[in-house]
Every structure is written in structure tokens, then in C-alpha cells.
Amino acid sequence: MTWTAHKKGFSATPSQIMGKIDRFYKSHPGSASLDVIDVWQKVAGEPEGSKSDEGQGEIWKNAHWYLNGDWWSQVSEAEQLGFVEGYLWCMRTQIPAPIESYVGTASSYRRRIDAFVRANPKLGKEAVATTLQRYQDGAGAADPR
């Protein structure tokens, strides 16, 4: 969202933003139908209590942060699927003229990424998005079933 779609407010990691999103849904029950991405944008600028983030954490200078094969191997299938769903949603809805095209389901791509990461452990620093790009239309597209 930040690097490719050039949208503001999406620089937090999931662990940094989940609490804010959860609190929003709990305090706004009438907003249950709002997409997570819309809520994320609403709460992204809200301060997190009295904590100061200044001088803490890493500054990522690449589009895919730490979301590489090493990360992929450490998270659950649900988190992997969430990554793929979010990536595909972004490519399909937020990029005016997407340079990548995917016809398969998020589950089919998750399985392919997982198989690739397991078969190529030495490529652990390769961004998961780069691995996914191997399976876009015209590059051995995933089975849409």
C-alpha cells in the first residue's frame, strides 16, 4: 500500500496496528461491516497511549520490510493466507494500472509460496512478494480453483 499504491498511513506492522483495529471495532459496533483496510486507515494516525515510538524500532528502506521467506516460515498458515489476500487485494483494487495480474485464489498462491520457500531455504531473504510474482499470469499462473 505504501510503496506501490502510494497510500499514506500503512507503515505499521500488523502487530503494531492490531490493537487499534480491535479497539475500533469493539467501540464502534455499527462499523462491523467496514473492511479492515478502511479501519486501519482511520486509526493509523491515532496515538498509542503515552508510549513514544521516537527512536524505537527499525526503519525499512525496502518495499517488503521483513516479509521474506524467513518470516514466512515462522508464521501460521492463517497469517500467510492473510498476507496473500492483502497483497492480491492491493494489486486488484489499489493500483490504477497493475503491473501484476493474478487469476488464482489466495489459497492456491499460499500453497505455491509455501512449497517454494520450503524447497529453497537458502533464499530466505527473498521477499514473499517476489516469490508470489513468480506465479502471476504469464509466469506459471496458479490454478484458479
DSSP file (Angstrom, degrees, kcal/mol; ACC not computed):
  #  RESIDUE AA STRUCTURE BP1 BP2  ACC     N-H-->O    O-->H-N    N-H-->O    O-->H-N    TCO  KAPPA ALPHA  PHI   PSI    X-CA   Y-CA   Z-CA
    1    1 A M              0   0    0      0, 0.0     6,-3.1     0, 0.0    10,-0.1   0.000 360.0 360.0 360.0 -40.7    0.0    0.0    0.0
    2    2 A T        +     0   0    0      8,-0.3     4,-0.1     4,-0.2     9,-0.1   0.940 360.0  28.9 -77.1 -48.1    2.8    2.4    0.9
    3    3 A W  S    S+     0   0    0     60,-0.2    -1,-0.1     3,-0.1    60,-0.1   0.870 132.2  26.8 -86.5 -38.6    5.3    1.7   -1.8
    4    4 A T  S    S+     0   0    0     59,-0.1    -2,-0.1     1,-0.1    -1,-0.1   0.895 131.6  32.2 -94.6 -46.2    3.3    0.5   -4.8
    5    5 A A  S    S-     0   0    0      2,-0.1    -3,-0.2    90,-0.1    -2,-0.1   0.590  96.5-135.0 -87.6 -11.0   -0.1    2.1   -4.3
    6    6 A H        +     0   0    0      1,-0.2     2,-0.4    -4,-0.1    -4,-0.2   0.870  47.3 156.9  58.9  40.8    1.4    5.2   -2.7
    7    7 A K        -     0   0    0     -6,-3.1     3,-0.5     3,-0.0     2,-0.2  -0.773  36.5-130.7 -96.3 142.3   -1.2    5.3    0.1
    8    8 A K  S    S+     0   0    0     -2,-0.4    -6,-0.0     1,-0.2    -1,-0.0  -0.603  79.8  38.9 -89.6 150.6   -0.4    7.1    3.3
    9    9 A G  S    S+     0   0    0     -2,-0.2     3,-0.2    35,-0.1    -1,-0.2   0.577  81.5 100.2  94.7  11.3   -1.0    5.5    6.8
   10   10 A F        +     0   0    0     -3,-0.5    -8,-0.3     1,-0.1    -2,-0.1  -0.083  43.2 105.4-119.4  35.0    0.1    1.9    6.2
   11   11 A S        +     0   0    0    -10,-0.1     2,-0.2    -9,-0.1    -1,-0.1   0.510  55.3  98.3 -94.5  -3.2    3.6    1.9    7.6
   12   12 A A  S    S-     0   0    0     -3,-0.2    32,-0.0     1,-0.1     5,-0.0  -0.525  74.2-121.1 -81.4 150.4    2.7    0.0   10.8
   13   13 A T    >>  -     0   0    0     -2,-0.2     4,-1.6     1,-0.1     3,-0.7  -0.467  31.9-103.9 -80.2 162.4    3.3   -3.7   11.1
   14   14 A P  H 3> S+     0   0    0      0, 0.0     4,-2.3     0, 0.0     3,-0.3   0.900 123.1  52.2 -54.8 -41.3    0.3   -6.0   11.8
   15   15 A S  H 34 S+     0   0    0      1,-0.2     4,-0.4     2,-0.2    -3,-0.0   0.805 109.8  50.2 -67.8 -26.1    1.4   -6.4   15.5
   16   16 A Q  H <4 S+     0   0    0     -3,-0.7     4,-0.3     1,-0.1    -1,-0.2   0.788 120.2  33.3 -78.7 -27.8    1.6   -2.6   15.8
   17   17 A I  H  X S+     0   0    0     -4,-1.6     4,-2.3    -3,-0.3     3,-0.3   0.664  94.2  84.4-104.4 -19.5   -1.8   -1.9   14.4
   18   18 A M  H  X S+     0   0    0     -4,-2.3     4,-2.8     1,-0.2     5,-0.2   0.869  90.0  52.3 -57.2 -40.9   -3.9   -4.9   15.5
   19   19 A G  H  > S+     0   0    0     -4,-0.4     4,-2.5     1,-0.2    -1,-0.2   0.913 110.7  47.3 -62.2 -42.8   -4.7   -3.5   18.9
   20   20 A K  H  > S+     0   0    0     -4,-0.3     4,-2.2    -3,-0.3    -1,-0.2   0.911 113.8  47.5 -64.2 -43.0   -6.0   -0.2   17.5
   21   21 A I  H  X S+     0   0    0     -4,-2.3     4,-2.3     2,-0.2    -2,-0.2   0.923 112.5  49.5 -64.9 -43.7   -8.1   -2.0   14.9
   22   22 A D  H  X S+     0   0    0     -4,-2.8     4,-2.2    -5,-0.2    -2,-0.2   0.923 111.5  48.6 -60.7 -46.2   -9.6   -4.3   17.5
   23   23 A R  H  X S+     0   0    0     -4,-2.5     4,-2.3    -5,-0.2    -1,-0.2   0.880 109.3  54.0 -63.3 -37.7  -10.4   -1.4   19.8
   24   24 A F  H  X S+     0   0    0     -4,-2.2     4,-1.3     2,-0.2    -2,-0.2   0.961 110.0  45.5 -61.0 -51.2  -12.1    0.4   17.0
   25   25 A Y  H  < S+     0   0    0     -4,-2.3     3,-0.3     1,-0.2     6,-0.2   0.895 114.5  49.2 -61.0 -39.6  -14.4   -2.5   16.1
   26   26 A K  H  < S+     0   0    0     -4,-2.2    -1,-0.2     1,-0.2    -2,-0.2   0.861 115.9  41.9 -68.7 -35.1  -15.2   -3.0   19.8
   27   27 A S  H  < S+     0   0    0     -4,-2.3    -1,-0.2     1,-0.2    -2,-0.2   0.537 119.7  44.7 -90.8  -5.8  -16.0    0.7   20.4
   28   28 A H    ><  +     0   0    0     -4,-1.3     3,-2.7    -3,-0.3    -1,-0.2  -0.539  62.8 166.7-132.0  67.4  -17.9    1.1   17.1
   29   29 A P  G >  S+     0   0    0      0, 0.0     3,-1.2     0, 0.0    -1,-0.1   0.771  75.6  63.0 -58.1 -25.8  -20.2   -2.0   16.8
   30   30 A G  G 3  S+     0   0    0      1,-0.3     3,-0.4     2,-0.1    -5,-0.1   0.578  95.1  62.7 -73.3  -8.0  -22.1   -0.3   14.0
   31   31 A S  G X   +     0   0    0     -3,-2.7     3,-2.1    -6,-0.2    -1,-0.3   0.187  64.2 115.3-100.4  15.9  -18.9   -0.3   11.9
   32   32 A A  T <  S+     0   0    0     -3,-1.2    -1,-0.2     1,-0.3    -2,-0.1   0.754  72.1  58.1 -59.0 -24.3  -18.6   -4.1   11.8
   33   33 A S  T 3  S+     0   0    0     -3,-0.4    -1,-0.3     2,-0.1     2,-0.2   0.560  81.0 109.2 -85.1  -6.6  -19.1   -4.1    8.1
   34   34 A L  S <  S-     0   0    0     -3,-2.1     2,-0.1     1,-0.1    -3,-0.0  -0.465  77.2-111.4 -68.8 138.6  -16.1   -1.8    7.4
   35   35 A D    >>  -     0   0    0     -2,-0.2     4,-2.0     1,-0.1     3,-0.5  -0.373  22.3-119.2 -65.2 148.0  -13.2   -3.5    5.8
   36   36 A V  H 3> S+     0   0    0      1,-0.2     4,-3.1     2,-0.2     5,-0.2   0.873 114.6  58.0 -55.8 -38.9  -10.1   -3.9    7.9
   37   37 A I  H 3> S+     0   0    0      1,-0.2     4,-1.8     2,-0.2    -1,-0.2   0.869 105.8  49.0 -63.5 -36.7   -8.1   -1.7    5.5
   38   38 A D  H <> S+     0   0    0     -3,-0.5     4,-1.7     2,-0.2    -1,-0.2   0.902 113.1  46.6 -68.7 -41.3  -10.6    1.1    5.9
   39   39 A V  H  X S+     0   0    0     -4,-2.0     4,-2.5     2,-0.2     5,-0.2   0.912 108.5  56.6 -66.2 -41.7  -10.4    0.9    9.7
   40   40 A W  H  X S+     0   0    0     -4,-3.1     4,-1.6     1,-0.2    -2,-0.2   0.924 107.6  48.2 -53.7 -46.5   -6.6    0.7    9.5
   41   41 A Q  H  < S+     0   0    0     -4,-1.8     4,-0.4     1,-0.2    -1,-0.2   0.866 111.1  51.3 -64.8 -36.0   -6.6    4.0    7.7
   42   42 A K  H  < S+     0   0    0     -4,-1.7     3,-0.3     1,-0.2    -1,-0.2   0.894 119.9  32.9 -66.8 -40.6   -8.9    5.5   10.3
   43   43 A V  H >< S+     0   0    0     -4,-2.5     3,-1.4     1,-0.2    -2,-0.2   0.535  91.0  93.9 -97.5  -6.7   -6.8    4.5   13.3
   44   44 A A  T 3< S+     0   0    0     -4,-1.6    -1,-0.2     1,-0.3    -2,-0.1   0.840  89.8  44.4 -57.6 -36.1   -3.3    4.7   11.8
   45   45 A G  T 3  S+     0   0    0     -4,-0.4    -1,-0.3    -3,-0.3    -2,-0.1   0.528  87.1 111.1 -88.7  -4.8   -2.7    8.3   13.0
   46   46 A E  S <  S-     0   0    0     -3,-1.4   -26,-0.1     1,-0.1     2,-0.0  -0.486  73.9-114.2 -72.4 135.7   -4.1    7.8   16.5
   47   47 A P        -     0   0    0      0, 0.0     2,-1.1     0, 0.0    -1,-0.1  -0.368  19.4-127.4 -67.2 149.9   -1.5    7.9   19.3
   48   48 A E    >   -     0   0    0      3,-0.3     3,-1.3     1,-0.1    -2,-0.0  -0.681  55.0 -82.4 -99.6  76.6   -0.9    4.7   21.2
   49   49 A G  T 3  S-     0   0    0     -2,-1.1    -1,-0.1     1,-0.2     0, 0.0  -0.318  88.4 -33.7  63.8-140.6   -1.4    5.9   24.8
   50   50 A S  T 3  S+     0   0    0     -3,-0.1    -1,-0.2     2,-0.1     2,-0.1   0.357 102.0 118.8 -99.2   4.7    1.6    7.5   26.4
   51   51 A K    <   -     0   0    0     -3,-1.3     2,-0.5     1,-0.0    -3,-0.3  -0.389  55.3-143.2 -69.6 147.9    4.2    5.4   24.7
   52   52 A S        -     0   0    0      1,-0.1    -2,-0.1     2,-0.1    -1,-0.0  -0.966  13.6-171.0-113.3 126.2    6.7    7.2   22.5
   53   53 A D    >   +     0   0    0     -2,-0.5     3,-2.3     2,-0.1    -1,-0.1   0.545  47.5 123.9 -88.3  -8.3    7.8    5.4   19.3
   54   54 A E  T 3  S+     0   0    0      1,-0.3     3,-0.1     0, 0.0    -2,-0.1  -0.309  83.7   3.8 -60.5 128.3   10.5    8.0   18.6
   55   55 A G  T 3  S+     0   0    0      1,-0.3     2,-0.3    -2,-0.1    -1,-0.3   0.512 107.4 115.1  78.5   4.4   13.9    6.4   18.3
   56   56 A Q    <   +     0   0    0     -3,-2.3    -1,-0.3     2,-0.1    -3,-0.0  -0.816  60.1   5.1-109.1 148.6   12.5    2.9   18.6
   57   57 A G  S    S-     0   0    0     -2,-0.3     2,-0.3    -3,-0.1    -2,-0.0  -0.099  88.3 -55.8  82.0-177.2   12.4    0.1   16.1
   58   58 A E        -     0   0    0      2,-0.0     2,-0.6     0, 0.0    -2,-0.1  -0.691  36.2-135.3-101.7 153.4   13.8   -0.3   12.6
   59   59 A I        -     0   0    0     -2,-0.3     2,-0.4     6,-0.0    -2,-0.0  -0.954  22.7-143.4-107.7 121.8   13.4    1.9    9.6
   60   60 A W        -     0   0    0     -2,-0.6     6,-0.0     1,-0.1    -2,-0.0  -0.717  17.8-174.8 -90.9 131.2   12.7   -0.2    6.5
   61   61 A K        +     0   0    0     -2,-0.4     2,-0.3     4,-0.1    -1,-0.1   0.200  64.6  69.1-108.1  12.9   14.2    1.1    3.3
   62   62 A N  S >  S-     0   0    0      1,-0.1     3,-1.3     0, 0.0   -59,-0.0  -0.937  85.5-116.1-131.7 157.1   12.6   -1.5    1.0
   63   63 A A  T 3  S+     0   0    0     -2,-0.3   -60,-0.2     1,-0.2   -61,-0.1   0.730 110.4  45.8 -63.4 -24.7    9.0   -2.1    0.0
   64   64 A H  T >  S-     0   0    0      1,-0.3     3,-2.5   -61,-0.1    -1,-0.2   0.303  82.3-165.6-110.3  10.4    8.7   -5.5    1.7
   65   65 A W  T <  S-     0   0    0     -3,-1.3    -1,-0.3     1,-0.3    -4,-0.1  -0.125  70.0 -25.2  48.2-126.2   10.2   -4.8    5.1
   66   66 A Y  T 3  S+     0   0    0      1,-0.1     2,-2.4     2,-0.1     5,-0.4   0.248 101.4 120.3 -98.9   8.2   11.0   -8.1    6.9
   67   67 A L    <   +     0   0    0     -3,-2.5    61,-2.6     4,-0.1    62,-0.5  -0.437  44.5 123.7 -82.2  72.4    8.3  -10.1    5.0
   68   68 A N  B  > S-A  127   0A   0     -2,-2.4     4,-2.8    59,-0.3    59,-0.2  -0.493  80.8 -77.3-119.2-172.9   10.6  -12.6    3.4
   69   69 A G  H  > S+     0   0    0     57,-1.5     4,-2.1    54,-0.4    56,-0.2   0.835 128.0  55.7 -60.3 -34.4   11.0  -16.4    3.3
   70   70 A D  H  > S+     0   0    0     54,-2.3     4,-0.6     2,-0.2    -1,-0.2   0.934 111.2  44.2 -63.2 -44.6   12.4  -16.5    6.8
   71   71 A W  H >> S+     0   0    0     -5,-0.4     3,-1.6    53,-0.3     4,-0.8   0.939 110.8  55.2 -61.9 -47.7    9.3  -14.6    8.2
   72   72 A W  H >< S+     0   0    0     -4,-2.8     3,-0.8     1,-0.3    -1,-0.2   0.877 103.8  54.8 -53.9 -42.5    7.0  -16.9    6.1
   73   73 A S  H 3< S+     0   0    0     -4,-2.1    -1,-0.3     1,-0.2    -2,-0.2   0.672 109.1  48.8 -67.6 -17.1    8.5  -20.0    7.7
   74   74 A Q  H << S+     0   0    0     -3,-1.6    -1,-0.2    -4,-0.6     2,-0.2   0.543  98.1  76.8-102.5  -9.2    7.8  -18.7   11.2
   75   75 A V  S << S-     0   0    0     -3,-0.8     2,-0.0    -4,-0.8     0, 0.0  -0.605  83.0 -97.8-104.9 165.7    4.1  -17.6   10.9
   76   76 A S     >  -     0   0    0     -2,-0.2     4,-2.3     1,-0.1     5,-0.2  -0.227  33.1-108.5 -74.2 164.8    0.9  -19.6   10.8
   77   77 A E  H  > S+     0   0    0      1,-0.2     4,-3.0     2,-0.2     5,-0.2   0.871 120.9  56.9 -59.3 -36.9   -1.0  -20.6    7.7
   78   78 A A  H  > S+     0   0    0      2,-0.2     4,-2.3     1,-0.2    -1,-0.2   0.907 108.3  45.8 -63.3 -41.3   -3.6  -18.1    8.6
   79   79 A E  H  > S+     0   0    0      2,-0.2     4,-2.2     1,-0.2    -1,-0.2   0.888 112.5  51.0 -68.8 -38.1   -1.1  -15.3    8.7
   80   80 A Q  H  X S+     0   0    0     -4,-2.3     4,-2.3     2,-0.2    -2,-0.2   0.946 111.7  47.0 -61.2 -47.9    0.4  -16.5    5.4
   81   81 A L  H  X S+     0   0    0     -4,-3.0     4,-3.1     1,-0.2     5,-0.2   0.894 109.9  54.0 -62.0 -40.3   -3.1  -16.5    3.8
   82   82 A G  H  X S+     0   0    0     -4,-2.3     4,-2.5     2,-0.2    -1,-0.2   0.895 107.8  50.4 -60.9 -40.6   -3.8  -13.0    5.2
   83   83 A F  H  X S+     0   0    0     -4,-2.2     4,-2.6     2,-0.2    -2,-0.2   0.952 113.3  44.7 -60.6 -49.6   -0.6  -11.7    3.6
   84   84 A V  H  X S+     0   0    0     -4,-2.3     4,-2.8     1,-0.2     5,-0.3   0.920 113.3  50.5 -64.1 -44.1   -1.5  -13.2    0.2
   85   85 A E  H  X S+     0   0    0     -4,-3.1     4,-2.5     1,-0.2    -1,-0.2   0.924 113.2  46.4 -58.9 -44.6   -5.1  -12.0    0.5
   86   86 A G  H  X S+     0   0    0     -4,-2.5     4,-2.4    -5,-0.2    -2,-0.2   0.900 112.9  48.9 -65.0 -41.9   -3.9   -8.5    1.4
   87   87 A Y  H  X S+     0   0    0     -4,-2.6     4,-2.5     2,-0.2    -2,-0.2   0.936 114.0  45.4 -63.7 -47.2   -1.3   -8.4   -1.4
   88   88 A L  H  X S+     0   0    0     -4,-2.8     4,-2.5     2,-0.2     5,-0.2   0.908 112.1  52.0 -64.5 -41.8   -3.8   -9.6   -4.0
   89   89 A W  H  X S+     0   0    0     -4,-2.5     4,-2.2    -5,-0.3     5,-0.4   0.928 111.0  48.2 -58.9 -45.5   -6.5   -7.2   -2.8
   90   90 A C  H  X>S+     0   0    0     -4,-2.4     4,-2.4     1,-0.2     5,-0.8   0.938 113.4  46.3 -61.3 -48.1   -4.0   -4.3   -3.1
   91   91 A M  H  <5S+     0   0    0     -4,-2.5     4,-0.3     1,-0.2    -1,-0.2   0.872 118.0  43.3 -63.0 -36.4   -2.9   -5.3   -6.6
   92   92 A R  H  <5S+     0   0    0     -4,-2.5    -1,-0.2    -5,-0.2    -2,-0.2   0.760 130.1  19.0 -82.5 -25.1   -6.5   -5.8   -7.7
   93   93 A T  H  <5S+     0   0    0     -4,-2.2    -3,-0.2    -5,-0.2    -2,-0.2   0.660 122.6  44.2-121.9 -21.2   -8.1   -2.7   -6.2
   94   94 A Q  T  <5S+     0   0    0     -4,-2.4    -3,-0.2    -5,-0.4    -4,-0.1   0.612  92.5  77.0-108.2 -13.6   -5.5   -0.1   -5.3
   95   95 A I      < -     0   0    0     -5,-0.8   -90,-0.1    -4,-0.3    -1,-0.1  -0.884  67.1-150.5-101.5 118.1   -3.2    0.1   -8.3
   96   96 A P  S    S+     0   0    0      0, 0.0    -1,-0.2     0, 0.0   -91,-0.0   0.896  94.3  14.7 -56.2 -44.2   -4.7    2.0  -11.2
   97   97 A A  S    S-     0   0    0     -3,-0.1    -3,-0.0     0, 0.0     0, 0.0  -0.713  90.9-149.6-131.1  81.3   -2.9    0.0  -13.9
   98   98 A P        -     0   0    0      0, 0.0    -7,-0.0     0, 0.0    -6,-0.0  -0.188  11.2-157.9 -58.4 139.0   -1.5   -3.0  -12.1
   99   99 A I  S    S+     0   0    0      2,-0.0     2,-0.4     0, 0.0    -8,-0.0   0.513  79.6  60.3 -91.4  -6.7    1.7   -4.4  -13.5
  100  100 A E        -     0   0    0     -9,-0.1     2,-0.4     2,-0.0    33,-0.0  -0.940  67.4-163.7-121.1 144.5    1.0   -7.8  -11.9
  101  101 A S        -     0   0    0     -2,-0.4    36,-3.2    36,-0.2     2,-0.4  -0.995   6.6-178.5-132.6 133.2   -2.0  -10.0  -12.7
  102  102 A Y        +     0   0    0     -2,-0.4    34,-0.1    34,-0.2    -2,-0.0  -0.991  13.3 171.3-133.1 124.2   -3.3  -12.9  -10.6
  103  103 A V        +     0   0    0     -2,-0.4    -1,-0.1    39,-0.1    33,-0.1   0.587  56.5  89.4-104.4 -15.1   -6.3  -15.1  -11.5
  104  104 A G  S    S-     0   0    0      1,-0.1     2,-0.2    41,-0.1    39,-0.1  -0.138  83.0 -93.8 -78.0 174.8   -5.8  -17.8   -8.8
  105  105 A T     >  -     0   0    0     38,-0.7     4,-1.9     1,-0.1     5,-0.2  -0.500  31.4-114.5 -83.8 158.2   -7.2  -17.9   -5.3
  106  106 A A  H  > S+     0   0    0      1,-0.2     4,-2.7     2,-0.2     5,-0.2   0.889 117.6  55.1 -58.3 -39.4   -5.3  -16.7   -2.4
  107  107 A S  H  > S+     0   0    0      1,-0.2     4,-2.3     2,-0.2    -1,-0.2   0.894 105.4  51.3 -63.0 -39.9   -5.1  -20.3   -1.1
  108  108 A S  H  > S+     0   0    0      1,-0.2     4,-1.8     2,-0.2    -1,-0.2   0.901 113.0  45.2 -66.1 -38.5   -3.6  -21.5   -4.3
  109  109 A Y  H  X S+     0   0    0     -4,-1.9     4,-2.9     2,-0.2     5,-0.2   0.888 109.7  55.3 -70.7 -38.2   -0.9  -18.9   -4.2
  110  110 A R  H  X S+     0   0    0     -4,-2.7     4,-2.7     1,-0.2    -2,-0.2   0.927 108.7  48.6 -58.6 -44.2   -0.3  -19.5   -0.4
  111  111 A R  H  X S+     0   0    0     -4,-2.3     4,-2.5     2,-0.2    -1,-0.2   0.907 112.6  47.7 -62.7 -42.2    0.4  -23.2   -1.2
  112  112 A R  H  X S+     0   0    0     -4,-1.8     4,-2.4     2,-0.2    -2,-0.2   0.921 112.8  47.7 -66.8 -43.8    2.7  -22.4   -4.0
  113  113 A I  H  X S+     0   0    0     -4,-2.9     4,-3.0     2,-0.2     5,-0.2   0.940 112.3  50.4 -60.8 -45.8    4.7  -19.8   -2.0
  114  114 A D  H  X S+     0   0    0     -4,-2.7     4,-2.4    -5,-0.2    -2,-0.2   0.918 111.1  47.8 -60.0 -44.8    4.9  -22.3    0.9
  115  115 A A  H  X S+     0   0    0     -4,-2.5     4,-2.0     1,-0.2    -1,-0.2   0.906 113.5  48.4 -62.9 -41.0    6.2  -25.1   -1.4
  116  116 A F  H  X S+     0   0    0     -4,-2.4     4,-1.3     2,-0.2    -2,-0.2   0.932 111.8  48.1 -65.5 -45.8    8.7  -22.7   -2.9
  117  117 A V  H  < S+     0   0    0     -4,-3.0     3,-0.3     1,-0.2    -2,-0.2   0.911 113.5  47.8 -62.9 -42.7   10.0  -21.4    0.4
  118  118 A R  H  < S+     0   0    0     -4,-2.4    -1,-0.2    -5,-0.2    -2,-0.2   0.877 114.1  46.7 -64.9 -37.5   10.3  -25.0    1.8
  119  119 A A  H  < S+     0   0    0     -4,-2.0    -1,-0.2     1,-0.2    -2,-0.2   0.653 119.4  40.5 -79.2 -15.8   12.2  -26.2   -1.3
  120  120 A N    ><  +     0   0    0     -4,-1.3     3,-2.2    -3,-0.3    -1,-0.2  -0.441  61.3 157.1-131.4  59.8   14.5  -23.2   -1.4
  121  121 A P  G >  S+     0   0    0      0, 0.0     3,-1.2     0, 0.0    -1,-0.1   0.766  72.1  66.1 -60.3 -24.9   15.6  -22.4    2.2
  122  122 A K  G 3  S+     0   0    0      1,-0.3     3,-0.3    -3,-0.1    -5,-0.1   0.653  92.4  62.9 -71.9 -12.5   18.7  -20.6    1.1
  123  123 A L  G X   +     0   0    0     -3,-2.2     3,-2.4    -6,-0.2   -54,-0.4   0.050  65.5 128.6 -95.4  25.8   16.5  -17.9   -0.5
  124  124 A G  T <   +     0   0    0     -3,-1.2   -54,-2.3     1,-0.3   -55,-0.4   0.707  67.3  55.9 -55.6 -24.7   15.2  -17.0    2.9
  125  125 A K  T 3  S+     0   0    0     -3,-0.3    -1,-0.3   -56,-0.2     2,-0.3   0.525  80.6 110.7 -87.9  -5.5   15.9  -13.3    2.4
  126  126 A E  S <  S-     0   0    0     -3,-2.4   -57,-1.5     1,-0.1   -56,-0.1  -0.525  79.8-109.0 -69.6 132.6   13.8  -13.2   -0.8
  127  127 A A  B  >  -A   68   0A   0     -2,-0.3     4,-1.9   -59,-0.2     3,-0.4  -0.329  16.6-130.1 -60.3 139.8   10.7  -11.1   -0.3
  128  128 A V  H  > S+     0   0    0    -61,-2.6     4,-2.8     1,-0.2     5,-0.2   0.869 110.5  58.3 -59.9 -36.2    7.5  -13.2   -0.2
  129  129 A A  H  > S+     0   0    0    -62,-0.5     4,-1.9     1,-0.2    -1,-0.2   0.873 104.4  51.0 -61.9 -35.9    6.0  -10.7   -2.7
  130  130 A T  H  > S+     0   0    0     -3,-0.4     4,-0.7     2,-0.2    -1,-0.2   0.905 110.1  49.1 -67.1 -41.3    8.9  -11.6   -5.1
  131  131 A T  H >< S+     0   0    0     -4,-1.9     3,-1.2     1,-0.2     4,-0.3   0.928 110.0  51.5 -62.3 -44.6    8.2  -15.2   -4.7
  132  132 A L  H >< S+     0   0    0     -4,-2.8     3,-2.2     1,-0.3    -2,-0.2   0.870  99.6  64.2 -60.3 -37.3    4.5  -14.6   -5.4
  133  133 A Q  H >< S+     0   0    0     -4,-1.9     3,-1.2     1,-0.3    -1,-0.3   0.754  88.4  69.8 -60.3 -23.5    5.4  -12.7   -8.5
  134  134 A R  T << S+     0   0    0     -3,-1.2    -1,-0.3    -4,-0.7    -2,-0.2   0.751 102.3  45.5 -62.4 -22.9    6.8  -16.0   -9.9
  135  135 A Y  T <  S+     0   0    0     -3,-2.2     7,-1.0    -4,-0.3    -1,-0.2   0.228  83.9 120.3-110.2  12.4    3.2  -17.3  -10.1
  136  136 A Q  S X  S-     0   0    0     -3,-1.2     3,-2.5     5,-0.2   -34,-0.2  -0.229  81.1 -64.6 -70.5 167.8    1.4  -14.3  -11.7
  137  137 A D  T 3  S+     0   0    0    -36,-3.2   -36,-0.2     1,-0.3    -1,-0.2  -0.225 128.2  22.2 -51.6 137.1   -0.4  -14.7  -15.0
  138  138 A G  T 3  S+     0   0    0     -3,-0.1    -1,-0.3     1,-0.0    -2,-0.1   0.377 113.1  75.7  83.9  -6.0    2.0  -15.4  -17.8
  139  139 A A  S <  S-     0   0    0     -3,-2.5    -3,-0.1    -4,-0.1    -2,-0.1  -0.257 131.7 -61.6-129.1  46.3    4.6  -16.8  -15.3
  140  140 A G  S    S-     0   0    0     -5,-0.1    -3,-0.1     1,-0.1     3,-0.1   0.933  72.0-146.0  76.3  48.1    3.0  -20.1  -14.5
  141  141 A A        -     0   0    0     -5,-0.2    -5,-0.2     1,-0.1    -4,-0.1  -0.044  19.2-101.4 -50.9 146.2   -0.2  -18.7  -13.0
  142  142 A A        -     0   0    0     -7,-1.0   -39,-0.1     1,-0.1    -1,-0.1  -0.300  42.0 -91.6 -68.6 152.4   -1.8  -20.6  -10.2
  143  143 A D        -     0   0    0      1,-0.2   -38,-0.7   -35,-0.1    -1,-0.1  -0.510  33.3-140.8 -62.4 122.2   -4.7  -22.8  -10.7
  144  144 A P              0   0    0      0, 0.0    -1,-0.2     0, 0.0   -36,-0.1   0.507 360.0 360.0 -70.0  -1.7   -7.8  -20.6  -10.2
  145  145 A R              0   0    0    -40,-0.1   -41,-0.1   -41,-0.0    -2,-0.1   0.512 360.0 360.0 -72.2 360.0   -9.7  -23.4   -8.4
